[in-house]
């Protein structure tokens, strides 16, 4: 069976865009592939974090993974920092990565422009750590959003380069980008992707928001000019709301348009809020019902499995580089 790997940072709160664009697809893919899902807390510290909050958010994200349907016995969940091979392989890949390659990374350039003098080396090196994450597990398929596709291309380049220089070592991963729902936009600014770092808190519906908060956020969602409710890429606000409704209900586009035929934007927002509340209710109940003991057991088991796979890969890498076996 082919293998998939993906991960998310435990920073901020998980929002609807995270679920519809990533977690939802992971749940489906885990039944088709051997699946490994990581909480990438080493990536999180490329920017300053409050230690207590980071630890709490790491466990909260693990609970959300389980609550949406990920985890044993179908897939593996673990915390990145529990597997030291991620940091070790990152250093090795750093010795193959080119400075110019990392300078071209769009995400780094955007974040560096905001921070200027305070940009850390970790942020610059973020894509190499991501490459190590993926290559450690001999990954075939990586579910990624469009904003991470450039990083995956670098991962492929590093794997191909290492295989060329030292012999076949890594599988060359392929991206998996869903056709629908891969990019959910902000409710307050549909030109931007829904993001936990949005300056306007009304732009994101969080997975753990209560019912009244969800209703308020959808009520304040921006709309386009005109009154017709139909899928139309030239009207990004309505198109985004209808896409969310489609994904939450499982209805086809024509069914969605027929449902809202003759109705106004107010009804669209109201209906969307209610289906979202009902959809999230069992996820929220499951998050609250996962005990510390259950969570610890899942993470310990996932860590053990991940260490075995990562250890095999790193041992092979170090052998090919002459970093083991030198002492007789």
Backbone bond lengths (Angstrom), bond angles and torsions (degrees), N, CA, C in turn:
res aa  C-N    CA-C-N  psi(-1)  N-CA   C-N-CA  omega(-1)  CA-C   N-CA-C  phi
1 X - - - 1.465 - - 1.525 109.60 -
2 X 1.332 116.26 134.84 1.456 119.74 177.66 1.524 110.11 -69.26
3 X 1.331 115.70 160.23 1.459 121.21 -172.31 1.528 110.78 -117.90
4 X 1.344 115.83 140.12 1.465 120.73 172.70 1.524 108.66 -116.65
5 X 1.323 114.49 152.33 1.466 121.48 175.99 1.521 108.20 -140.60
6 X 1.322 116.01 137.92 1.455 119.94 171.58 1.520 108.67 -157.84
7 X 1.320 115.97 168.47 1.457 119.95 -178.60 1.511 111.58 -157.36
8 X 1.336 115.29 166.55 1.463 121.74 177.88 1.518 109.00 -139.27
9 X 1.320 115.62 151.36 1.464 120.42 179.61 1.534 110.86 -82.53
10 X 1.326 117.31 142.03 1.461 121.02 178.64 1.520 112.32 -89.05
11 X 1.322 115.95 51.83 1.464 120.34 179.61 1.527 108.51 -119.31
12 X 1.312 116.72 145.20 1.454 119.95 -178.71 1.519 111.03 65.30
13 X 1.326 116.17 -155.94 1.455 122.33 -179.34 1.518 110.32 -116.06
14 X 1.321 117.00 143.31 1.465 121.61 178.71 1.524 108.29 -71.41
15 X 1.324 116.72 129.56 1.457 120.43 -176.76 1.524 111.90 -115.35
16 X 1.318 114.61 176.75 1.456 121.18 -175.80 1.525 111.52 -60.55
17 X 1.331 116.40 -36.07 1.459 119.72 178.05 1.520 111.65 -63.59
18 X 1.348 117.09 -38.78 1.466 120.71 176.02 1.521 110.68 -60.61
19 X 1.335 115.52 -42.76 1.468 118.99 -178.21 1.524 111.18 -69.09
20 X 1.342 117.67 -52.44 1.458 120.90 -175.39 1.520 112.32 -70.06
21 X 1.336 116.66 -29.95 1.452 119.72 -178.57 1.511 114.99 -89.35
22 X 1.345 117.61 -21.62 1.467 120.06 -175.00 1.529 112.85 -134.72
23 X 1.328 117.17 -66.27 1.472 120.10 -171.15 1.523 112.63 -57.13
24 X 1.303 116.34 -40.27 1.470 121.13 179.55 1.533 111.10 -58.75
25 X 1.311 115.57 -42.12 1.462 119.87 179.17 1.527 111.88 -70.40
26 X 1.339 116.27 -36.65 1.465 119.62 177.93 1.526 110.62 -60.14
27 X 1.329 116.13 -42.41 1.467 120.36 -178.90 1.520 110.36 -59.20
28 X 1.329 116.73 -41.91 1.465 120.10 179.35 1.524 111.57 -71.01
29 X 1.316 116.97 -42.95 1.457 121.15 -175.10 1.525 113.06 -68.45
30 X 1.336 117.92 -27.63 1.464 120.02 -177.48 1.525 112.47 -64.27
31 X 1.324 116.70 -18.12 1.464 120.24 178.30 1.531 112.01 -88.21
32 X 1.326 116.07 -7.99 1.464 120.59 -179.53 1.524 112.43 -110.58
33 X 1.324 116.98 -20.70 1.461 121.78 -175.48 1.524 110.39 -135.71
34 X 1.328 115.90 156.53 1.457 119.38 167.52 1.528 106.09 -66.95
35 X 1.326 117.39 122.30 1.460 120.61 -166.15 1.520 112.44 -120.21
36 X 1.341 114.84 133.76 1.456 122.43 178.63 1.516 108.06 -128.84
37 X 1.340 115.73 121.79 1.458 121.14 -177.89 1.525 109.61 -123.20
38 X 1.318 114.83 128.23 1.461 121.46 -171.44 1.530 110.78 -116.12
39 X 1.313 115.87 148.97 1.458 121.92 169.72 1.523 106.17 -100.09
40 X 1.323 116.33 107.29 1.468 120.34 -166.21 1.532 111.27 -88.84
41 X 1.322 115.60 74.24 1.467 120.01 -177.39 1.528 112.98 -75.25
42 X 1.339 118.26 -19.65 1.469 119.40 174.07 1.527 110.08 -69.95
43 X 1.316 117.00 -35.34 1.466 120.24 174.56 1.526 110.51 -63.78
44 X 1.320 116.20 -35.28 1.464 120.23 -176.50 1.525 112.20 -61.26
45 X 1.329 117.55 -35.39 1.467 119.79 -174.51 1.529 112.84 -82.28
46 X 1.336 117.91 6.55 1.461 119.15 170.47 1.521 110.06 -67.44
47 X 1.329 116.82 -15.53 1.468 123.45 170.77 1.526 108.02 -122.50
48 X 1.321 119.05 153.75 1.473 120.46 -177.46 1.526 112.10 -58.62
49 X 1.332 116.25 135.86 1.461 122.77 179.50 1.527 109.64 -132.91
50 X 1.316 116.09 147.16 1.451 120.59 170.01 1.526 107.52 -77.38
51 X 1.331 119.25 121.71 1.468 121.11 -174.19 1.525 114.60 -55.84
52 X 1.325 116.58 -44.55 1.464 119.74 -179.11 1.523 110.94 -63.82
53 X 1.321 116.25 -44.39 1.456 120.95 179.78 1.522 111.20 -64.43
54 X 1.341 116.88 -41.11 1.461 120.48 179.52 1.525 110.87 -60.82
55 X 1.334 116.80 -44.12 1.462 120.31 178.90 1.529 111.11 -62.59
56 X 1.335 116.57 -42.41 1.467 120.33 -179.76 1.529 111.15 -67.05
57 X 1.322 116.87 -42.81 1.459 120.53 -178.97 1.527 111.62 -68.38
58 X 1.321 117.06 -30.26 1.464 120.79 176.98 1.522 110.35 -62.66
59 X 1.316 116.47 -45.41 1.463 120.36 179.30 1.537 111.35 -71.68
60 X 1.315 116.92 -34.92 1.464 119.65 177.20 1.518 110.71 -63.42
61 X 1.329 116.57 -43.00 1.461 119.92 179.09 1.524 110.98 -64.11
62 X 1.327 117.25 -39.10 1.461 120.31 176.70 1.528 110.52 -60.85
63 X 1.320 117.07 -40.27 1.470 120.86 177.09 1.532 110.83 -63.10
64 X 1.322 116.05 -41.03 1.470 119.75 179.03 1.516 110.54 -65.07
65 X 1.322 117.52 -40.85 1.470 120.28 174.98 1.532 109.84 -51.74
66 X 1.323 115.17 -50.42 1.463 119.91 -178.18 1.528 111.20 -66.07
67 X 1.317 116.44 -40.25 1.461 120.86 -175.05 1.525 112.92 -66.31
68 X 1.334 117.42 -31.68 1.470 119.05 -179.39 1.519 112.03 -84.49
69 X 1.341 116.52 -7.71 1.459 118.89 174.70 1.512 115.74 116.61
70 X 1.326 117.72 9.06 1.464 120.89 176.20 1.519 109.63 -88.50
71 X 1.340 115.83 162.88 1.453 119.17 172.70 1.507 114.52 113.86
72 X 1.355 115.54 -179.60 1.463 120.69 -176.08 1.526 111.16 -64.46
73 X 1.350 115.16 150.62 1.471 127.27 3.87 1.520 114.19 -87.35
74 X 1.354 117.56 3.83 1.465 119.83 -173.57 1.524 111.92 -82.46
75 X 1.344 117.84 -41.26 1.456 120.35 -176.34 1.528 110.84 -140.01
76 X 1.324 115.21 169.47 1.459 122.84 -177.52 1.521 110.18 -104.36
77 X 1.341 116.18 133.65 1.463 122.51 175.71 1.523 108.51 -123.80
78 X 1.328 116.83 133.68 1.467 119.72 176.59 1.514 110.02 -154.68
79 X 1.340 115.22 168.83 1.459 122.39 179.74 1.528 108.84 -100.37
80 X 1.308 116.27 129.42 1.467 123.37 -173.87 1.522 113.24 -52.43
81 X 1.319 117.81 -45.92 1.467 120.86 -174.93 1.521 112.62 -68.76
82 X 1.325 118.04 -14.05 1.467 120.97 177.58 1.523 112.34 -77.27
83 X 1.321 117.31 -10.64 1.470 121.61 -178.14 1.524 107.86 -119.59
84 X 1.319 116.16 100.49 1.463 121.62 -172.31 1.521 113.37 -63.73
85 X 1.314 116.97 -21.04 1.470 120.51 -178.51 1.528 112.58 -60.21
86 X 1.327 117.45 -24.76 1.474 119.52 178.49 1.530 110.38 -61.86
87 X 1.317 116.98 -46.71 1.462 120.46 179.43 1.523 111.22 -69.69
88 X 1.334 117.69 -38.03 1.471 120.99 -178.95 1.525 111.58 -64.90
89 X 1.333 116.39 -45.78 1.465 118.47 -179.37 1.528 110.70 -68.93
90 X 1.320 117.72 -30.96 1.465 120.15 177.40 1.523 110.72 -58.47
91 X 1.344 117.04 -44.55 1.473 119.06 179.06 1.527 110.88 -62.14
92 X 1.299 116.83 -42.89 1.460 120.17 -179.47 1.524 110.92 -62.55
93 X 1.344 116.85 -44.43 1.464 120.11 178.98 1.523 111.61 -68.11
94 X 1.332 117.11 -28.98 1.468 120.08 175.68 1.525 111.21 -58.21
95 X 1.320 115.57 -31.39 1.464 120.06 -177.79 1.522 111.94 -77.36
96 X 1.337 116.97 -9.12 1.466 121.70 174.79 1.519 112.11 -107.53
97 X 1.331 116.28 -24.52 1.463 120.10 -178.29 1.530 110.68 -69.16
98 X 1.313 116.04 148.01 1.458 122.01 179.32 1.535 109.89 -100.07
99 X 1.316 115.82 140.61 1.457 121.09 179.00 1.527 110.77 -55.57
100 X 1.314 116.76 -43.04 1.464 121.22 -177.56 1.528 111.26 -64.03
101 X 1.339 116.83 -33.53 1.468 119.92 178.83 1.527 110.87 -63.06
102 X 1.319 116.18 -44.18 1.456 120.19 -177.56 1.526 111.27 -72.90
103 X 1.324 116.89 -32.48 1.465 119.94 178.65 1.529 111.74 -67.09
104 X 1.329 116.88 -22.21 1.469 120.58 -179.99 1.522 113.05 -82.88
105 X 1.326 117.86 -9.31 1.458 120.12 -176.26 1.533 110.45 -65.03
106 X 1.315 115.89 120.25 1.468 121.72 -175.32 1.519 112.39 -60.37
107 X 1.335 117.55 -44.26 1.465 120.08 -178.11 1.526 111.72 -61.33
108 X 1.329 116.22 -40.19 1.468 119.01 178.82 1.526 110.45 -63.75
109 X 1.321 116.36 -44.85 1.460 119.81 -177.89 1.528 110.97 -62.02
110 X 1.339 116.59 -39.07 1.465 119.87 -179.99 1.523 111.24 -67.09
111 X 1.350 116.35 -44.79 1.463 119.50 -179.19 1.522 111.66 -71.46
112 X 1.315 116.42 -36.01 1.458 120.03 179.81 1.521 111.20 -66.48
113 X 1.322 116.33 -33.62 1.458 120.64 179.29 1.528 110.88 -63.65
114 X 1.338 116.20 -32.79 1.467 120.83 -179.75 1.525 111.62 -77.16
115 X 1.357 116.95 -34.09 1.459 120.19 -172.73 1.523 113.67 -100.56
116 X 1.309 116.39 -27.28 1.460 122.87 177.68 1.525 113.16 54.32
117 X 1.332 117.55 -103.58 1.462 120.99 -171.38 1.529 113.32 -70.19
118 X 1.334 117.82 -16.71 1.464 120.39 -174.49 1.522 113.57 -102.11
119 X 1.312 117.94 19.45 1.459 121.12 -179.74 1.522 109.76 -75.37
120 X 1.331 116.87 125.59 1.451 121.22 179.82 1.515 112.88 -87.41
121 X 1.322 116.24 157.99 1.470 121.39 177.35 1.517 110.39 -63.27
122 X 1.336 116.76 -32.87 1.460 120.16 179.46 1.517 112.21 -60.10
123 X 1.322 117.34 -39.36 1.462 120.85 178.24 1.519 110.58 -65.89
124 X 1.326 116.43 -39.75 1.469 121.48 176.95 1.522 110.81 -63.17
125 X 1.334 115.62 -37.27 1.466 121.86 -174.28 1.529 113.52 -90.47
126 X 1.320 115.95 -0.01 1.468 122.22 -178.44 1.530 113.01 -47.11
127 X 1.353 119.65 -46.28 1.462 119.39 -177.41 1.531 113.63 -64.71
128 X 1.334 116.99 -27.88 1.473 119.08 179.34 1.527 109.95 -73.71
129 X 1.324 117.00 -38.77 1.465 119.42 173.90 1.517 110.41 -61.91
130 X 1.321 117.30 -39.99 1.461 120.69 177.14 1.526 110.49 -62.35
131 X 1.321 116.75 -39.81 1.464 120.55 177.46 1.521 110.98 -62.65
132 X 1.326 116.63 -41.51 1.464 120.48 178.09 1.523 110.75 -63.01
133 X 1.331 116.83 -42.51 1.464 121.05 177.40 1.520 111.09 -52.09
134 X 1.309 115.06 -48.00 1.465 121.52 -173.59 1.520 111.58 -74.44
135 X 1.331 116.69 -46.96 1.457 120.71 -172.82 1.523 112.76 -72.36
136 X 1.331 117.49 -27.05 1.466 120.79 178.50 1.516 112.35 -56.31
137 X 1.336 116.78 -32.01 1.464 120.56 -171.98 1.523 112.76 -105.13
138 X 1.356 116.09 17.36 1.457 120.48 177.98 1.523 109.57 47.39
139 X 1.325 113.70 54.90 1.457 122.34 -172.98 1.521 112.01 -77.28
140 X 1.339 115.16 136.35 1.463 120.60 175.81 1.520 112.30 -93.19
141 X 1.338 116.37 -36.07 1.462 121.00 -171.28 1.522 109.41 -138.47
142 X 1.338 116.54 133.82 1.464 121.32 -179.59 1.522 109.18 -123.48
143 X 1.332 118.70 111.81 1.470 120.34 174.46 1.525 109.11 -71.44
144 X 1.312 116.76 114.27 1.465 120.69 -177.97 1.520 110.25 -135.39
145 X 1.320 115.14 154.37 1.453 120.66 171.24 1.515 109.56 -83.70
146 X 1.322 115.81 168.04 1.466 120.15 -179.74 1.523 111.58 -57.62
147 X 1.345 116.86 -32.22 1.463 120.11 -176.47 1.525 112.48 -72.23
148 X 1.342 117.42 -14.97 1.457 120.94 178.76 1.538 112.39 -105.72
149 X 1.316 116.90 -1.47 1.466 119.84 -175.73 1.528 111.91 -62.54
150 X 1.326 117.32 -37.47 1.462 120.58 178.94 1.522 110.61 -63.30
151 X 1.330 117.18 -37.89 1.464 120.71 178.12 1.523 110.85 -65.02
152 X 1.335 116.65 -38.52 1.463 119.39 178.79 1.526 111.00 -67.82
153 X 1.317 117.21 -33.71 1.469 120.26 176.17 1.527 110.42 -63.16
154 X 1.339 116.36 -38.76 1.464 119.69 175.64 1.527 110.49 -64.71
155 X 1.329 116.87 -41.27 1.467 120.95 177.20 1.524 110.64 -56.09
156 X 1.309 116.13 -46.13 1.474 120.96 179.18 1.528 110.29 -62.26
157 X 1.320 117.04 -43.16 1.468 120.60 -179.60 1.529 110.94 -62.12
158 X 1.332 117.25 -43.03 1.463 120.75 -179.71 1.525 111.16 -65.73
159 X 1.324 116.84 -39.27 1.464 120.49 179.06 1.526 111.11 -66.43
160 X 1.316 115.96 -44.24 1.472 120.35 179.92 1.530 110.10 -63.51
161 X 1.322 116.79 -41.33 1.466 121.36 -179.75 1.526 111.26 -64.36
162 X 1.345 115.89 -44.77 1.471 119.34 179.72 1.518 110.49 -64.73
163 X 1.316 117.24 -43.81 1.468 120.39 179.12 1.523 111.42 -61.61
164 X 1.317 116.16 -38.16 1.463 120.44 178.89 1.525 111.66 -66.30
165 X 1.327 116.10 -41.80 1.464 120.16 -174.38 1.529 113.80 -82.04
166 X 1.334 117.20 -30.51 1.467 120.04 -171.89 1.525 114.34 -126.80
167 X 1.315 117.46 3.04 1.463 120.55 179.78 1.522 111.36 99.79
168 X 1.323 115.67 158.55 1.460 121.55 -176.32 1.522 112.74 -55.03
169 X 1.318 117.08 112.76 1.465 122.92 -175.62 1.526 111.81 -128.18
170 X 1.330 116.55 -45.64 1.458 121.55 -174.82 1.523 111.65 -110.40
171 X 1.337 115.67 144.37 1.455 119.90 165.55 1.527 108.28 -72.53
172 X 1.318 116.64 149.60 1.458 121.48 179.29 1.528 107.71 -96.24
173 X 1.339 117.23 109.62 1.471 119.81 -174.46 1.523 113.20 -74.88
174 X 1.335 115.21 151.81 1.452 122.47 176.70 1.531 108.98 -113.36
175 X 1.332 117.88 148.76 1.472 119.81 177.95 1.517 111.59 -80.21
176 X 1.330 115.73 148.54 1.458 121.39 169.48 1.522 106.43 -120.74
177 X 1.326 116.76 111.99 1.461 122.02 -179.69 1.520 107.76 -121.41
178 X 1.326 118.89 112.19 1.460 121.15 -178.07 1.521 111.67 -63.55
179 X 1.338 116.43 147.01 1.459 121.03 -178.16 1.526 112.23 -74.05
180 X 1.335 116.34 -31.33 1.465 120.36 -177.93 1.520 109.15 -121.13
181 X 1.327 115.93 132.26 1.456 119.86 173.56 1.510 114.84 84.67
182 X 1.328 117.98 7.59 1.454 119.48 -178.73 1.525 111.44 -71.92
183 X 1.324 115.70 -20.41 1.474 118.87 -175.42 1.530 108.77 -140.23
184 X 1.321 116.14 92.26 1.457 121.98 177.00 1.528 108.55 -88.62
185 X 1.327 116.19 131.68 1.448 120.57 -172.16 1.534 111.91 -96.24
186 X 1.329 115.01 162.11 1.457 122.28 179.23 1.527 110.76 -61.87
187 X 1.329 116.68 141.78 1.462 120.92 177.10 1.529 111.33 -71.83
188 X 1.308 117.35 -24.71 1.461 120.84 -178.39 1.524 113.26 -96.37
189 X 1.337 117.06 -18.50 1.464 121.43 178.08 1.528 108.61 -150.34
190 X 1.341 117.92 90.50 1.466 121.63 -174.74 1.522 114.64 -68.15
191 X 1.334 117.15 0.27 1.469 119.07 174.41 1.521 110.91 -85.03
192 X 1.348 116.70 -10.38 1.464 121.86 -178.42 1.527 110.45 -117.67
193 X 1.320 115.76 148.08 1.453 121.00 177.00 1.529 110.08 -66.88
194 X 1.346 116.47 142.56 1.460 120.25 174.94 1.519 108.23 -58.53
195 X 1.328 116.15 127.93 1.457 120.11 -173.31 1.516 110.85 -142.95
196 X 1.325 115.23 142.03 1.464 120.71 177.86 1.533 111.66 -67.65
197 X 1.332 116.60 -16.33 1.467 120.47 179.22 1.531 112.37 -97.54
198 X 1.335 117.08 10.71 1.459 121.81 179.23 1.533 110.04 -57.53
199 X 1.318 116.79 133.96 1.466 121.28 179.11 1.533 111.55 -64.33
200 X 1.342 116.01 -28.97 1.467 120.82 179.05 1.527 108.81 -98.61
201 X 1.324 118.90 111.86 1.466 120.92 -178.19 1.518 113.41 -63.65
202 X 1.335 117.20 -17.48 1.463 119.88 178.55 1.525 112.36 -78.79
203 X 1.323 116.88 -6.72 1.461 119.98 -179.79 1.511 113.71 -75.75
204 X 1.354 116.94 -18.96 1.463 122.43 -175.09 1.520 111.34 -122.28
205 X 1.326 116.47 134.69 1.454 121.16 167.32 1.522 106.76 -98.16
206 X 1.327 116.34 118.05 1.455 120.91 -178.75 1.530 110.70 -84.23
207 X 1.329 116.60 148.74 1.462 120.16 -178.68 1.520 112.13 -61.95
208 X 1.325 117.63 -25.34 1.462 120.73 -178.02 1.532 112.58 -104.56
209 X 1.336 118.14 11.93 1.461 120.81 175.36 1.524 110.79 -63.89
210 X 1.345 116.75 145.44 1.461 119.47 176.00 1.526 109.87 -80.33
211 X 1.330 116.60 171.59 1.462 121.84 -172.61 1.525 112.45 -60.38
212 X 1.318 117.54 -44.66 1.457 120.11 -177.57 1.527 111.69 -65.82
213 X 1.324 116.46 -37.00 1.469 119.93 178.08 1.519 110.28 -65.30
214 X 1.326 117.09 -40.66 1.471 121.09 178.97 1.523 110.35 -63.53
215 X 1.332 116.91 -44.75 1.470 120.02 179.24 1.524 110.55 -61.11
216 X 1.332 116.68 -43.32 1.461 120.50 -178.92 1.526 111.77 -62.94
217 X 1.320 116.97 -42.18 1.469 120.46 -177.56 1.529 111.69 -66.97
218 X 1.336 116.66 -42.76 1.465 118.04 178.53 1.533 111.02 -69.33
219 X 1.317 117.42 -34.84 1.466 120.67 178.30 1.518 110.80 -61.45
220 X 1.340 116.80 -34.14 1.459 121.25 -178.77 1.531 113.42 -89.26
221 X 1.318 117.25 -1.51 1.463 120.32 -178.60 1.526 110.65 -60.25
222 X 1.320 116.54 138.07 1.462 120.62 179.70 1.527 109.77 -72.89
223 X 1.327 115.69 155.77 1.465 121.71 177.63 1.522 108.82 -131.15
224 X 1.326 115.31 175.82 1.459 120.77 178.84 1.527 109.88 -100.17
225 X 1.329 115.54 170.46 1.458 120.19 174.93 1.531 109.34 -68.36
226 X 1.302 116.17 159.72 1.463 120.65 -176.93 1.512 110.53 93.53
227 X 1.312 116.32 177.29 1.472 120.78 -176.70 1.521 113.41 -126.75
228 X 1.327 117.91 -16.24 1.459 120.64 -175.43 1.531 110.46 -72.02
229 X 1.325 115.69 135.66 1.470 120.68 -179.91 1.524 108.69 -105.63
230 X 1.310 115.47 100.85 1.464 121.56 178.95 1.526 109.09 -155.41
231 X 1.336 115.78 160.62 1.463 120.61 177.84 1.524 109.01 -68.28
232 X 1.321 115.70 125.55 1.455 120.83 -177.35 1.526 108.06 -159.47
233 X 1.319 117.53 110.94 1.464 121.05 -176.60 1.526 112.52 -64.97
234 X 1.320 117.20 -19.77 1.460 119.56 177.72 1.531 111.87 -78.21
235 X 1.337 116.39 -7.72 1.468 122.50 176.52 1.531 106.93 -122.38
236 X 1.339 116.89 78.92 1.464 121.33 -168.57 1.520 115.28 -62.47
237 X 1.325 118.77 -33.09 1.468 120.16 -178.14 1.524 111.29 -66.83
238 X 1.332 117.00 -50.59 1.470 120.68 179.10 1.521 110.32 -67.08
239 X 1.320 116.70 -39.17 1.465 120.30 179.35 1.527 110.43 -59.79
240 X 1.333 116.56 -39.51 1.457 121.52 179.90 1.533 110.88 -66.72
241 X 1.330 116.85 -45.36 1.463 120.55 179.83 1.523 111.32 -62.87
242 X 1.321 116.54 -41.27 1.465 120.08 179.05 1.521 111.74 -68.54
243 X 1.328 116.56 -35.10 1.468 119.98 176.81 1.521 110.65 -63.50
244 X 1.337 116.42 -43.45 1.462 120.06 177.58 1.526 109.86 -61.56
245 X 1.333 117.19 -45.44 1.468 121.00 -180.00 1.527 110.54 -60.68
246 X 1.317 115.64 -43.92 1.475 119.79 179.43 1.521 111.33 -59.43
247 X 1.320 116.84 -45.64 1.458 120.85 -177.21 1.531 111.88 -70.88
248 X 1.323 117.24 -33.60 1.459 120.43 179.61 1.523 112.38 -72.90
249 X 1.338 116.81 -31.11 1.464 120.77 -175.96 1.522 113.63 -100.34
250 X 1.337 116.93 -20.07 1.457 119.50 -176.81 1.514 113.64 78.84
251 X 1.338 117.58 10.21 1.464 121.09 -179.00 1.525 111.18 -82.38
252 X 1.333 115.74 153.73 1.455 121.36 175.70 1.535 108.95 -76.76
253 X 1.338 117.63 157.35 1.470 120.20 -177.57 1.528 113.98 -53.62
254 X 1.332 117.57 -41.72 1.460 120.04 -179.11 1.523 111.00 -64.30
255 X 1.328 116.98 -39.00 1.470 120.53 177.42 1.524 110.91 -63.36
256 X 1.322 116.42 -40.39 1.465 120.75 -179.95 1.525 109.68 -63.97
257 X 1.333 116.33 -45.93 1.465 119.90 -179.48 1.527 111.68 -64.09
258 X 1.330 117.22 -38.42 1.464 120.66 177.67 1.526 110.97 -65.46
259 X 1.333 116.23 -37.99 1.468 120.60 179.75 1.528 111.22 -61.06
260 X 1.334 117.01 -37.38 1.456 120.71 -176.18 1.528 113.01 -99.51
261 X 1.315 116.64 7.05 1.459 119.92 179.03 1.531 110.28 -59.89
262 X 1.315 116.58 126.72 1.456 121.20 178.76 1.515 114.77 80.23
263 X 1.308 117.70 0.21 1.470 121.45 -179.52 1.526 109.98 -101.30
264 X 1.321 115.64 162.99 1.456 120.81 -178.24 1.516 112.91 -100.11
265 X 1.327 115.28 176.17 1.465 120.61 -178.87 1.526 111.99 -61.80
266 X 1.323 116.46 -34.66 1.461 120.17 179.89 1.527 110.75 -60.22
267 X 1.340 116.82 -41.66 1.463 120.70 178.81 1.522 111.28 -67.69
268 X 1.328 116.09 -39.27 1.466 120.31 177.34 1.523 110.41 -58.17
269 X 1.319 116.84 -48.32 1.464 120.80 -178.75 1.526 111.48 -64.96
270 X 1.317 116.50 -39.62 1.462 120.53 179.84 1.519 111.27 -65.36
271 X 1.340 116.09 -47.42 1.468 120.06 179.66 1.521 111.14 -63.62
272 X 1.318 116.10 -40.06 1.463 120.24 -179.34 1.520 110.81 -64.87
273 X 1.325 116.82 -40.67 1.464 120.37 177.98 1.527 110.90 -61.70
274 X 1.334 117.21 -44.21 1.465 120.23 -176.13 1.532 112.21 -68.21
275 X 1.338 117.57 -41.17 1.470 118.16 179.22 1.529 110.33 -68.34
276 X 1.329 116.70 -31.34 1.461 120.36 177.83 1.523 110.69 -68.85
277 X 1.310 116.76 -44.17 1.467 121.15 178.65 1.520 110.58 -58.90
278 X 1.326 116.91 -46.69 1.466 121.23 -179.34 1.519 111.50 -66.76
279 X 1.322 116.01 -36.43 1.464 119.72 -179.19 1.526 111.20 -67.95
280 X 1.334 116.01 -40.09 1.466 120.12 -175.55 1.522 113.41 -81.30
281 X 1.315 117.91 -19.28 1.466 121.31 -174.90 1.528 112.91 -54.00
282 X 1.355 120.41 -51.42 1.469 119.01 -179.51 1.527 113.32 -66.63
283 X 1.325 117.53 -30.30 1.460 120.57 177.15 1.526 109.70 -66.03
284 X 1.321 116.55 -44.99 1.462 120.94 -179.99 1.524 111.26 -64.97
285 X 1.323 117.64 -39.22 1.464 121.14 178.13 1.523 110.65 -64.95
286 X 1.320 116.33 -39.79 1.462 120.60 179.31 1.531 110.86 -66.18
287 X 1.328 117.69 -41.87 1.468 121.17 177.85 1.524 110.19 -57.04
288 X 1.329 116.63 -45.76 1.459 120.77 -178.97 1.527 112.38 -68.75
289 X 1.330 116.81 -24.49 1.463 120.05 -175.56 1.516 115.36 -89.67
290 X 1.326 118.42 -6.26 1.465 121.27 -178.61 1.528 109.28 -82.99
291 X 1.311 117.07 117.66 1.464 121.32 -178.61 1.527 110.65 -77.68
292 X 1.331 115.58 162.27 1.460 120.20 175.48 1.521 111.26 -60.49
293 X 1.331 116.27 -37.73 1.473 120.14 -178.85 1.532 110.68 -64.90
294 X 1.322 116.34 -43.39 1.467 119.95 178.41 1.521 110.58 -62.95
295 X 1.318 115.92 -45.22 1.453 120.42 -179.10 1.527 111.29 -62.94
296 X 1.339 117.21 -45.28 1.463 121.12 179.46 1.519 111.37 -59.91
297 X 1.333 116.32 -39.29 1.456 119.94 179.72 1.514 112.46 -65.06
298 X 1.333 116.32 -43.34 1.467 120.59 179.21 1.528 110.58 -63.10
299 X 1.337 116.78 -46.28 1.464 120.29 -177.18 1.526 112.23 -68.07
300 X 1.336 116.87 -36.01 1.467 119.74 178.38 1.523 110.60 -66.66
301 X 1.329 115.92 -43.37 1.462 119.14 178.63 1.515 112.07 -65.14
302 X 1.338 116.30 -39.84 1.461 119.84 178.61 1.509 111.93 -66.13
303 X 1.332 116.29 -39.64 1.459 121.06 178.85 1.535 110.78 -62.54
304 X 1.310 116.40 -43.04 1.465 120.49 -179.07 1.526 110.97 -61.49
305 X 1.332 116.06 -45.02 1.468 119.88 179.34 1.521 111.05 -65.75
306 X 1.344 116.52 -42.92 1.466 120.38 -179.37 1.525 111.40 -63.24
307 X 1.342 117.08 -39.86 1.463 119.94 -179.68 1.526 112.10 -63.35
308 X 1.310 117.08 -36.54 1.460 120.16 178.66 1.524 110.26 -64.01
309 X 1.345 116.75 -49.25 1.463 120.69 -178.63 1.529 111.02 -65.47
310 X 1.326 116.43 -46.55 1.463 120.39 -178.61 1.525 111.42 -65.94
311 X 1.323 116.33 -38.60 1.455 120.59 -179.90 1.519 112.19 -62.99
312 X 1.323 116.59 -40.20 1.473 120.28 178.44 1.522 110.66 -62.52
313 X 1.321 116.63 -43.91 1.465 120.13 -179.47 1.527 111.07 -65.70
314 X 1.336 116.48 -46.72 1.464 119.17 -177.18 1.532 111.32 -64.79
315 X 1.314 117.02 -38.20 1.467 119.89 177.99 1.523 110.31 -60.88
316 X 1.321 117.05 -41.43 1.460 121.63 178.46 1.526 110.41 -64.85
317 X 1.335 116.51 -43.85 1.465 121.08 179.72 1.526 111.10 -60.79
318 X 1.315 116.33 -47.90 1.465 120.31 -177.23 1.527 111.57 -66.17
319 X 1.309 116.00 -35.33 1.458 119.26 176.71 1.518 111.81 -63.84
320 X 1.327 116.09 -41.90 1.468 119.79 -179.39 1.521 111.69 -68.23
321 X 1.335 116.81 -25.81 1.465 120.82 179.71 1.531 112.39 -89.18
322 X 1.322 117.86 -5.95 1.448 120.67 -177.02 1.516 113.52 79.27
323 X 1.321 116.26 20.58 1.467 120.07 -179.02 1.529 113.11 -89.80
324 X 1.310 117.02 -5.49 1.478 121.51 172.29 1.527 107.60 -132.12
325 X 1.302 114.08 156.17 1.461 119.28 177.83 1.508 115.04 83.49
326 X 1.367 116.57 6.11 1.470 118.82 -178.77 1.531 112.12 -78.76
327 X 1.349 116.97 -25.93 1.455 119.75 -178.66 1.526 109.24 -92.75
328 X 1.323 117.66 127.92 1.478 122.83 -177.86 1.535 109.60 -99.26
